[in-house]
Amino acid sequence: MQQNKQQLINSLRTHRINTVIELRRVERALAQYDPKEVTEPLSNAWLHYVNSNNLLSELRSLTKNYPFSSECLDEAKALVVADPQRSRSWNYCWLVLHKLQEKQLIPKHAKQIAAKPVMWGGRAPTSMEVEQLSNAFVVEWTTALCQMLRRWDQPPVIAGR
């Protein structure tokens, strides 16, 4: 059992595990151990997962028609870093996904991107065109966000925070 724990921690530290499904599997497996031993490697693995663009890649794999906005994700990351309550969880990925939802960042960025002339072959779009494209972004991006958040049956938060 101790050897398995060390193997999992080593896999986290060397970033051999780099998908949300695998990281969640390891997170669940390590939940049985002393949090003092496993929180730091888990926390660093989630931080690496998000900052190495693996989260963005997975979100984009779920949004093939309208690739997820890196600007939207960057704003969520900045909001998490600026949030004094960020220490309530070791899981940076969950905090970022939760911030996307909590701050309604998807509709904001969908509208901004849909209004860009580059999305319309260089011409200024009509308000109806912006609305239609924005709605398509929102539907696909929100579906992907919900799919990612479903990986957690309960928020990975530290009790009392």
Secondary structure by P-SEA (a helix, b strand, c coil): caaaaaaaaaaaaacccccaaaaaaaaaaaccccccccaaaaaaaaaaaaaaaaaaaaaaaacccccccaaaaaaaaaaaaacccccccccaaaaaaaaaaaaaaaaaaaaaaaacccccccccccaaaaaaaaaaaaaaaaaaaaaaacccccccccccc
